[in-house]
């Protein structure tokens, strides 16, 4: 079993196969079989039979698996298709291996705060500053 260079949530580009050139977000990774699910890539059709009167049948389209060797990560900061570089960085006094873009040097593992959380934090900060001004 090889160590995969992609993780759930990464943006990747398909480099071979019928969906070559498509870019999507990794939805799920299965490291045991070296396969992953990518948003909008390898769409397969499954027929669903209604099991009772309220259930609706039909053709369901969803993502199928794709081999991890057929995709390459896309750097969020520079937008280039890259081969992942690993660097040791010190985090909380411990050495940790971090995935890095070799072209721009940006870390791929950093968590970015969502827009909702950022707005909530800004609103909370604003109310605290308003309370201090009132005193």
Secondary structure, 3 states (H helix, E strand, C coil): CCCCCCCCCCEEEECCCCCCCCEEEEEEEECCCCEEEECCCCEEEEEECCCCCCCCCEEEEEECEEEHHHEEEECCCCCCECCEEEEEEEECCEEEEEEEECCCCCECCCCCCCHHHHHHHHHHHHHHHHHHHHC
